[in-house]
Amino acid sequence: MGTFKIEGGHRLKGKIQPQGAKNEALQILCAVLLTPETVTINNIPDIVDVNKLISLLQKLGVKVNKLGKGSYSFQADEVDLNYLESDQFKIDGRGLRGSIMIVGPLLARFGKGYIPKPGGDKIGRRRLDTHFDGLIKLGAKFGYSKEEQFYGVEADKLKGTYMLLEEASVTGTANILMAAVLAEGQTTIYNAACEPYLQQLCKMLNRMGAKISGVGSNMLIIDGVDSLGGTEHRMLPDMIEIGSWIGLAAMTKSELTITNVSWNDLGLIPETFRKLGITVEKQGDDIHIPAHTDGYEIQNFIDGSILTISDAPWPGFTPDLLSIILVVATQARGSVLIHQKMFESRLFFVDKLIDMGAKIILCDPHRATVIGHDFQSTLKATTMTSPDIRAGVSLLIAALSAKGTSTIQNIEQIDRGYENIDERLRAIGAKIERI
């Protein structure tokens, strides 16, 4: 396992540009399976999860050509369906959760799609029911091997239908959407996810020849077409990384500028950090965070009650940033209740922050109350292990603000979602070393 050695307590300064969006990349890359023509994608982040998916596509027979940093062309004109039934695929497909989204495109174009139970963060139960319920409603026959934990769907021809999703699952919506674009007739997906990355997928599919309306709403209407063509697509900046850098600036009392953030796609992220007392300034399409030398104060609700920050499907606040909000609150003036509704194991990393001296009460698996130190007592360096991507970066931010030298083990989890994070942090003054 790799390790970060971090000397905390240093102020950072400069500009940092967010990488391409991880969660968008996992959807967009799977969509290349929908056409035999060339699809060019730009601003792809160089991170473990995305690189694993690109490798999986190559093993499926997709021709992958790297055009430059973050730019690739893909052509799925000779897909090897036999790979889907191989033992190697059962190993490769388990390596990342995003692999589930190859099922919809494969089913739509080739009449069958298989996937082993995918991996990903250990943050609680993450059901696949929405994915397969939607595909079944489109006419697919579903099979599952309990012994091998292997899923499969097959159909001679998918047919459009109306469906109301049980949950506004982003990956579930993407999977069903990619199957529906080649289905016969019209499909309506109600309670669809509508976050910016899903909107990006819809726009890309429409450029390829799909007929999708309602983009940006929770009701998507898809008129099926016979085939799709090639296109070129550029991915949005990663909003989770943008939120991470806002939190980093506040915790280290640093002046940072986050460049090219696509403000219109950030939703509630800037305002949620402002509720913690953090100054988030809009400068063109950049975010400027001034040095919070006097700290920052959490706002209460207008009736004086304690602020609660919780996650919700878009346009609500993303669950991927609650870990960052929690760690930033440890040095604020005031208290806040963090309510993580979606994943019951995501707050279990707070014991590591408590070891560093943070005042946190874990009320239950979904709720934690944070009593801020107001920088009167700095966090203390310690040795930690990263349990998942977002908790790992939260611990990294804590270590950069702490007094002394910390080590974070299992940093492969952080590398799954953040591109060359140690090099980019050193460029703005962080004392971090990869061992």
Buried (B, 14 or more C-beta within 10 A) or exposed (E): EBBBBBBBBBBBBEEBBBBBBBBBBBBBBBBBBBBBBBBBBBBBBEBBBBBBBBEBBEBBBBBBEEEEEBBBBBBBEEBEBEBBEEEEBBEBBBBBBBBBBBBBBBBBBEBBBBBBBBBBBEBBEBEBEBBBBBBBBBBBEEEEEEEEEBBBBBBEEBBBBEBEBEBBBBBBBBBBBBBBBBBBEBBBBBBBBBBBBBBBBBBBBBBBBBEBEBBBEBEBBBBBBEEBBBBEBBBBBBBBBBBBBBBBBBBBBBBBBBBBBBBEBBBBBBEBBBBBBBBBEEEEEBBBBBBBEEBBBBEBEEEEEEBEBBBBBBEBBBBBBBBBBBBBBBBBBBBBBBBBBBBBBBBBBBEBBEEBBBBBEBEEBBBBBBBBBBBEEBBBBBEBBBBBBBBBBBBBBBBBBBBBBBBBBBBEBBBBBBBBBBEBBBEBBBBBBBE
